[in-house]
Amino acid sequence: MSKMYEALLRLWPQWLAAIIVILLCISIGLAIGWTSPYLAQLIGEDPPFPITPEQASWIASLLPLGRLFGAVIGSLFVEYLGSKMSVLLTGLPMIFGWICVICANSVTWLYIFRIFSGLAMGMVFSCYPLYIGEISAPSIRGALVTLIINGMPFGILFGNIMGPNMSMMCFGIISLILTICYVTTFLFLPRSPHYFVRRNDMERAEKAIQWYFRKSDIRSELEAVEHFVKSTQAVTIRERLEQIRIPKNRHAFTIIILLFMFMQLSGLNTVIFYMEIIVRKAMVTSIAPSSVVMIVNSIGIIFGLCGAYAIDRYGRRILLAISCSGVIVGMLSLGLHFLLLDHDYDPGDLEWFLILSLIIFMSMCFGLVPVPSTMLSELFPSDLKSVAGFVASITSAIFAFVSTKSYQPLVDIMGEQYIFWIYATIIMICLLYSITLMPETKGKTLQEIQDMMAARNTTERSRRENPVETEDTLTN
C-alpha cells in the first residue's frame, strides 16, 4: 500500500493526465448511456417525436458505424499529429454531437449525433492507449488505461440516471459543458516524450520527461525512450509493411484483433443499448426498468474499479479469464430466463434471476473491456503504434456494428435466448485463448515487452523447425 501512495505522489502528472482523459470517456459514455432511456421513450407512449422500431435500430447502430470512420481519422491523427493532439481533437466531434442533441426535433438530428459520437469513440480507441503507453511508468500503465476506460461506465450510468429525469435538450447541454471542460484542460498538457524524440527535439523531450515522471535522472529515461523509438523507426510505407511482416509484430496484431473482436461479440453494445428494452421484455415489474439499468451499470463501475486496482497486481491474463467466466455465466443465465418465459413460467418468480444475470454479465468491465486497450498500449514498437491503433479501432467498430445491427433481426428470427447463448459460446473461445495463448505483460517496460515478443516467436519458430530435437530434449 505504501508503494502505491509513493507512486501516486511521484507520478501524479500521469494520474492527472488520465483523470482529464476520463472526462472525454465520460462524455462518450453519456452518448452510450443516452441510448437506453431515450430509445425506450421515443418508441413508447408520448414521445418527444415519434420514431419507428427500424429507426430505433439505426439510432443504436450508427454509433458503432461511425466508429469505422473514427478509426481511420484517429489513426491518421496519431501518425501526423502525435497521440496527445489526437486525444485532444477527439473532443471536437463530441461537441458537435451534443449540439445536435440540443437542437434535435427529428430523427435526422439523432442520426447525426450518433455518427459523430461514433467518430469520437473510434478516434479515442485509436489514440488514448498509445498516449498513456508513452507517458506512463510500467508500474501503473495498466491501471491508468483501465481507469480511463472506466470513464465510459460512469458516463453510461449518469446517462441512465439523467435520461428518465430530463429532456434531451438539458441532457445535451450538460454533456456539452463537460466536453468543453475536457478540451480546455487537456490542451495545456505537454506532448509525450516519444513525440519529441521522433522529431529529434531532445530539449523538449527532456522537459516532457521532467513533467510527466518527476525524475531526477532524466538522462537515463531519455536514453530509454531514444532506444525504444529509434531501434524500430521506419520511414517509408514499404519499411512499415516490412515491419508488420516481422513475426513478433504479426503476433501482436493477431492478439489485438482477437481481443477487440471478442470484446464486441460478447454482447457488450447490445446489452448496454437495449438494456431497458430487454428488462421490459423480461416482464420485470417490481422495480422500474430504468432503475434496473442504473443498478446494473453501477455494479459495472465497481467491477471496473476493481479491475483498475488488480490489473497491475495480478496481470492481464487472470483478469481476462475471470471476466470471460462471468460473461459466460451471465449470458447463459439471460438465455435461460427468456427460455423459461417462453415455457410460461411466472415472470414474477424470475425477476431476481434476470437482474442477477445482468449483474454477473457486467463483470466484463473487470477484464474483457480494459485488457484489450491495455495490451494495445504495450505490444507495438513506436513506428507501428498508429497502424495498431487503426487496426484495433476498426476491428472494434466493425464487430460492434455487426453485433448491434444484427440483434433485433436475430431476435425476430430466433428469440432472445439463442442470441445470448451465441454470445456465451463466443466468449468460451476467448476464455480458452486467455488461458493458453495470450502473453502476460504485467510490470514490463515497452522495450522488455518487445524483447519478450521477439523471444517468444523465436522459440515457437525453433519448435516448428526442429520438432524432433525439441521432443528429444524434453525426453532427456
C-alpha positions in Angstrom: 0.0 0.0 0.0 2.9 2.4 0.8 4.3 1.7 -2.6 1.0 2.7 -4.2 0.9 6.0 -2.3 4.6 6.6 -3.3 3.8 6.0 -6.9 0.8 8.3 -6.6 2.8 11.2 -5.3 5.8 10.7 -7.6 3.8 10.1 -10.7 0.9 12.5 -10.1 1.2 14.2 -13.5 0.4 10.8 -15.2 -2.6 10.3 -12.9 -3.7 13.9 -13.7 -3.5 13.3 -17.4 -5.5 10.1 -17.0 -8.2 11.9 -14.9 -8.6 14.6 -17.6 -8.9 12.0 -20.3 -11.6 10.4 -18.2 -13.8 13.4 -18.8 -13.7 12.6 -22.5 -14.6 9.0 -21.8 -17.5 10.1 -19.6 -18.8 12.2 -22.4 -18.7 9.3 -24.8 -20.2 7.1 -22.1 -23.1 9.6 -21.8 -23.7 9.2 -25.5 -23.8 5.4 -25.0 -26.0 5.7 -21.8 -28.3 8.1 -23.7 -29.5 5.2 -25.8 -31.3 3.0 -23.3 -33.7 5.6 -21.7 -34.3 7.7 -24.8 -34.9 4.8 -27.2 -37.5 3.5 -24.8 -39.1 7.0 -24.7 -39.0 7.5 -28.4 -40.7 4.2 -29.3 -43.1 4.4 -26.2 -46.1 6.4 -25.4 -46.0 10.3 -25.7 -42.5 10.5 -27.2 -40.8 13.9 -27.9 -41.2 13.0 -31.5 -42.2 9.5 -32.8 -39.8 7.0 -34.4 -40.3 3.5 -35.7 -38.6 0.4 -34.4 -36.5 0.3 -37.5 -35.3 3.9 -37.0 -34.5 3.0 -33.3 -32.4 0.1 -34.6 -30.4 2.6 -36.8 -30.0 5.0 -34.0 -28.4 2.3 -31.9 -26.3 1.0 -34.8 -25.0 4.3 -36.2 -22.7 4.9 -33.2 -20.6 1.7 -33.9 -20.8 2.5 -37.7 -19.4 6.0 -37.0 -16.5 4.2 -35.2 -15.3 2.9 -38.5 -14.6 6.4 -39.8 -13.3 7.5 -36.4 -10.7 4.6 -36.5 -9.4 5.9 -39.8 -9.3 9.6 -38.7 -7.8 8.8 -35.3 -5.0 6.7 -36.8 -4.1 9.4 -39.3 -4.1 12.0 -36.5 -1.7 9.7 -34.4 0.6 9.4 -37.4 0.8 13.1 -38.3 -0.1 14.9 -35.1 1.0 12.6 -32.4 -1.0 10.7 -29.7 -1.6 13.7 -27.4 -3.1 16.0 -30.1 -5.2 13.1 -31.4 -6.7 12.6 -28.0 -7.4 16.3 -27.7 -9.1 16.5 -31.1 -11.4 13.6 -30.2 -13.4 16.1 -28.2 -14.5 18.1 -31.3 -16.9 15.5 -32.8 -18.4 15.0 -29.3 -19.0 18.8 -29.0 -20.8 18.8 -32.4 -22.8 15.7 -31.5 -24.1 17.2 -28.3 -25.1 20.4 -30.2 -27.2 18.1 -32.5 -28.9 16.6 -29.4 -29.7 20.1 -28.1 -31.3 21.0 -31.5 -33.0 17.6 -32.1 -36.6 17.8 -33.3 -36.5 14.9 -35.7 -34.7 11.5 -36.1 -32.2 13.1 -38.6 -30.6 15.1 -35.8 -30.2 11.9 -33.8 -28.6 10.1 -36.7 -26.0 12.8 -37.0 -25.5 12.8 -33.2 -24.8 9.1 -33.2 -22.5 9.2 -36.2 -20.4 11.9 -34.6 -20.4 10.1 -31.2 -19.1 7.0 -33.1 -16.4 9.1 -34.7 -15.2 10.2 -31.3 -15.3 6.7 -29.9 -13.4 5.3 -32.9 -10.8 8.1 -32.5 -10.3 7.7 -28.8 -9.7 3.9 -29.0 -7.1 4.6 -31.8 -5.1 7.0 -29.7 -5.6 7.2 -26.0 -4.0 3.8 -25.2 -1.0 4.9 -27.2 -0.8 8.2 -25.4 -1.0 6.6 -22.0 1.6 4.0 -23.1 4.0 6.8 -23.9 3.6 8.9 -20.8 3.2 6.2 -18.0 5.5 4.2 -15.9 5.3 0.4 -16.3 4.1 0.0 -12.7 0.9 2.0 -13.3 0.4 1.7 -17.1 -2.4 -0.9 -16.9 -4.1 0.9 -14.0 -4.2 4.2 -16.0 -5.5 2.6 -19.2 -8.2 0.7 -17.1 -9.1 3.8 -15.1 -9.7 5.8 -18.2 -11.8 3.3 -19.9 -13.9 3.1 -16.7 -15.0 6.7 -17.5 -17.4 5.2 -20.1 -19.3 3.1 -17.5 -19.5 6.2 -15.3 -20.9 8.2 -18.3 -23.3 5.3 -19.1 -24.6 5.4 -15.5 -25.0 9.2 -15.5 -26.9 8.9 -18.8 -29.2 6.3 -17.4 -29.9 8.5 -14.4 -30.3 11.7 -16.4 -32.4 10.2 -19.2 -35.6 9.5 -17.3 -35.5 12.8 -15.4 -34.8 15.5 -18.0 -35.4 16.5 -21.6 -33.0 15.6 -24.4 -32.1 19.3 -24.6 -31.0 19.5 -21.0 -29.1 16.3 -21.4 -27.2 17.7 -24.3 -26.4 21.0 -22.6 -24.9 19.2 -19.5 -22.9 16.9 -21.7 -21.7 19.7 -23.9 -20.3 21.6 -20.9 -18.5 18.6 -19.7 -16.8 18.0 -23.1 -15.8 21.7 -23.4 -14.2 21.4 -19.9 -12.2 18.4 -21.2 -10.9 20.2 -24.3 -9.9 23.3 -22.4 -8.0 21.5 -19.7 -6.3 18.8 -21.8 -5.0 21.4 -24.1 -2.4 22.5 -21.5 -0.8 19.1 -21.0 2.6 18.6 -22.7 3.0 16.1 -25.6 4.7 12.8 -24.8 8.5 12.4 -24.8 8.2 9.9 -27.6 6.7 12.5 -29.9 9.6 14.9 -29.4 12.2 12.1 -29.8 10.7 11.0 -33.1 11.2 14.6 -34.2 14.7 14.9 -32.8 13.7 17.7 -30.4 15.6 16.4 -27.4 15.3 19.6 -25.3 11.5 19.4 -25.3 11.6 15.7 -24.8 13.6 16.3 -21.6 11.1 18.8 -20.4 8.2 16.4 -21.1 10.0 13.6 -19.1 10.6 16.1 -16.3 6.9 17.0 -16.2 5.4 13.5 -16.5 7.9 11.5 -14.5 9.3 14.0 -11.9 12.6 12.0 -12.0 16.0 13.4 -11.1 17.7 11.0 -13.6 16.1 12.5 -16.7 19.0 11.5 -18.9 18.6 7.7 -18.4 14.8 8.0 -19.1 15.5 9.9 -22.3 18.1 7.3 -23.4 15.5 4.6 -22.8 12.9 6.5 -24.9 15.5 7.1 -27.7 16.4 3.4 -27.7 12.8 2.3 -28.0 11.9 4.8 -30.7 15.0 4.6 -32.9 15.5 0.9 -32.7 12.4 0.3 -34.7 11.8 3.5 -36.5 10.6 3.1 -40.1 10.2 6.0 -42.5 8.6 4.7 -45.7 5.4 2.8 -46.2 7.4 -0.1 -47.6 9.6 -0.2 -44.4 6.4 -0.2 -42.3 4.9 -3.1 -44.3 8.1 -5.0 -43.7 7.8 -4.3 -40.0 4.3 -5.7 -40.0 5.6 -8.9 -41.6 8.1 -9.5 -38.7 6.7 -12.5 -36.8 6.6 -10.7 -33.4 4.6 -7.8 -34.9 2.2 -10.2 -36.8 1.7 -11.9 -33.5 0.9 -8.6 -31.8 -1.6 -7.7 -34.4 -3.3 -11.1 -34.1 -3.6 -10.6 -30.4 -5.2 -7.2 -30.7 -7.6 -8.2 -33.4 -8.8 -11.2 -31.4 -9.2 -9.3 -28.2 -11.2 -6.5 -29.7 -13.3 -8.9 -31.7 -14.1 -11.0 -28.5 -14.9 -7.8 -26.6 -17.5 -6.6 -29.1 -19.1 -10.1 -29.8 -19.7 -10.6 -26.0 -23.0 -8.7 -26.4 -21.4 -5.5 -24.9 -23.2 -3.0 -27.0 -26.3 -5.0 -27.4 -27.0 -5.2 -23.7 -25.9 -1.6 -23.0 -28.0 -0.1 -25.8 -31.1 -2.3 -25.3 -30.9 -2.9 -21.6 -34.1 -1.1 -20.6 -36.0 -2.7 -23.5 -34.6 -6.2 -22.5 -35.8 -5.6 -18.9 -39.3 -4.7 -20.1 -39.4 -7.7 -22.4 -38.4 -9.8 -19.4 -41.5 -8.6 -17.6 -39.7 -7.1 -14.6 -42.4 -5.1 -12.7 -41.3 -4.9 -9.1 -38.5 -2.5 -10.0 -38.8 0.2 -12.6 -36.8 -0.9 -15.7 -34.8 2.4 -15.7 -33.8 1.6 -12.0 -32.6 -1.8 -13.0 -30.4 -0.2 -15.7 -29.0 2.2 -13.1 -28.3 -0.7 -10.6 -26.6 -2.9 -13.2 -24.4 -0.1 -14.6 -23.4 0.9 -11.0 -22.2 -2.7 -10.4 -20.3 -2.4 -13.7 -18.4 0.6 -12.4 -17.5 -1.3 -9.3 -16.2 -4.2 -11.4 -14.2 -1.7 -13.5 -12.6 0.0 -10.5 -11.7 -3.4 -9.1 -10.1 -4.2 -12.5 -8.1 -1.0 -12.4 -6.7 -2.0 -8.9 -6.0 -5.6 -9.9 -4.6 -5.3 -13.4 -1.0 -4.3 -12.4 -1.0 -6.6 -9.4 -2.3 -9.9 -10.8 -1.8 -9.5 -14.5 -3.8 -9.2 -17.7 -4.4 -12.9 -18.3 -6.1 -13.7 -14.9 -8.4 -10.6 -15.2 -9.4 -11.6 -18.7 -10.1 -15.2 -17.6 -12.2 -14.2 -14.6 -14.1 -11.6 -16.7 -14.9 -14.1 -19.5 -16.1 -16.6 -17.0 -18.6 -14.0 -15.6 -19.8 -13.0 -19.0 -20.4 -16.7 -20.0 -22.4 -17.3 -16.8 -24.4 -14.1 -17.3 -25.3 -14.8 -20.9 -26.2 -18.4 -20.3 -28.5 -17.2 -17.4 -30.1 -14.5 -19.6 -30.9 -17.0 -22.2 -32.3 -19.4 -19.6 -34.5 -16.6 -18.3 -36.1 -16.0 -21.7 -36.4 -19.7 -22.3 -38.4 -20.1 -19.1 -40.6 -17.2 -20.1 -41.3 -19.0 -23.4 -42.4 -22.0 -21.4 -44.9 -19.9 -19.4 -43.1 -19.7 -16.1 -44.4 -17.0 -13.8 -42.3 -13.9 -14.6 -42.7 -12.6 -11.1 -40.7 -15.6 -9.8 -37.9 -14.9 -12.3 -37.3 -11.2 -11.8 -34.4 -11.7 -9.4 -32.8 -14.1 -11.9 -32.8 -11.6 -14.7 -31.3 -8.8 -12.5 -28.6 -11.2 -11.2 -27.8 -12.3 -14.7 -27.3 -8.7 -15.9 -25.1 -8.0 -12.8 -22.9 -11.1 -13.5 -22.6 -10.1 -17.2 -21.2 -6.7 -16.1 -18.1 -8.5 -14.9 -16.9 -7.8 -18.4 -15.8 -4.4 -17.0 -13.3 -6.2 -14.8 -11.2 -7.6 -17.7 -12.9 -8.1 -21.0 -13.2 -4.3 -21.6 -9.9 -2.9 -20.2 -7.5 -5.6 -21.2 -7.6 -5.1 -25.0 -6.8 -1.4 -24.6 -4.1 -2.1 -22.1 -2.5 -4.6 -24.5 -2.8 -2.1 -27.3 -0.8 0.4 -25.3 2.0 -2.1 -24.8 2.6 -4.6 -27.6 3.8 -2.4 -30.5 7.0 -0.7 -31.5 7.0 3.1 -31.9 6.7 3.0 -35.7 3.6 0.8 -35.7 1.6 2.5 -33.0 -0.6 4.4 -35.4 -1.3 1.3 -37.5 -2.0 -0.7 -34.4 -4.5 1.9 -33.2 -6.2 1.9 -36.6 -6.4 -1.9 -36.7 -7.8 -2.1 -33.1 -10.3 0.6 -33.5 -11.6 -0.5 -36.9 -11.8 -4.1 -35.7 -13.8 -3.0 -32.7 -16.0 -0.8 -34.9 -16.8 -3.5 -37.4 -17.8 -6.1 -34.8 -19.7 -3.6 -32.7 -21.8 -2.6 -35.7 -22.4 -6.2 -36.7 -23.3 -7.2 -33.2 -25.7 -4.2 -32.6 -27.3 -4.1 -36.0 -27.9 -7.9 -36.1 -29.5 -8.0 -32.7 -33.1 -7.0 -33.5 -33.3 -9.0 -36.8 -32.0 -12.1 -35.0 -34.4 -11.6 -32.1 -37.2 -11.6 -34.6 -36.0 -14.8 -36.2 -34.9 -16.9 -33.2 -35.7 -15.2 -29.9 -33.5 -13.6 -27.2 -32.3 -16.7 -25.6 -30.5 -18.1 -28.6 -28.7 -14.7 -29.2 -27.4 -14.7 -25.6 -26.3 -18.3 -25.9 -24.4 -17.4 -29.1 -22.6 -14.7 -27.2 -21.7 -17.1 -24.4 -20.2 -19.6 -26.9 -18.0 -16.9 -28.4 -16.7 -15.9 -25.0 -15.9 -19.5 -24.2 -13.4 -19.4 -27.0 -12.0 -16.1 -25.6 -11.6 -17.8 -22.2 -9.6 -20.6 -23.7 -7.4 -18.1 -25.6 -6.7 -16.1 -22.5 -5.6 -19.1 -20.5 -3.5 -20.8 -23.2 -2.1 -18.3 -25.7 -2.2 -14.7 -24.6 1.1 -13.3 -23.3 1.5 -11.6 -20.0 2.9 -8.0 -20.0 2.4 -7.0 -16.3 5.2 -4.8 -15.0 7.3 -4.8 -18.1 8.7 -1.8 -19.9 7.8 -1.2 -23.5 11.3 -2.4 -24.6 11.1 -5.5 -22.4 7.8 -6.4 -24.0 9.3 -6.1 -27.5 12.2 -8.4 -26.4 9.7 -10.9 -24.9 7.6 -11.0 -28.1 10.7 -11.5 -30.2 12.0 -14.3 -27.9 8.6 -15.9 -27.9 8.4 -16.0 -31.6 11.9 -17.3 -31.9 11.1 -20.1 -29.6 8.0 -21.0 -31.4 9.7 -21.0 -34.8 12.5 -23.1 -33.4 10.0 -25.7 -32.2 8.3 -25.8 -35.6 11.6 -26.2 -37.4 13.2 -28.8 -35.0 10.3 -30.8 -33.6 12.3 -33.9 -33.2 15.1 -32.2 -31.3 12.6 -30.5 -29.0 10.9 -33.8 -28.3 14.3 -35.5 -27.5 15.3 -32.6 -25.2 12.0 -32.9 -23.3 12.5 -36.7 -23.0 16.1 -36.3 -21.7 
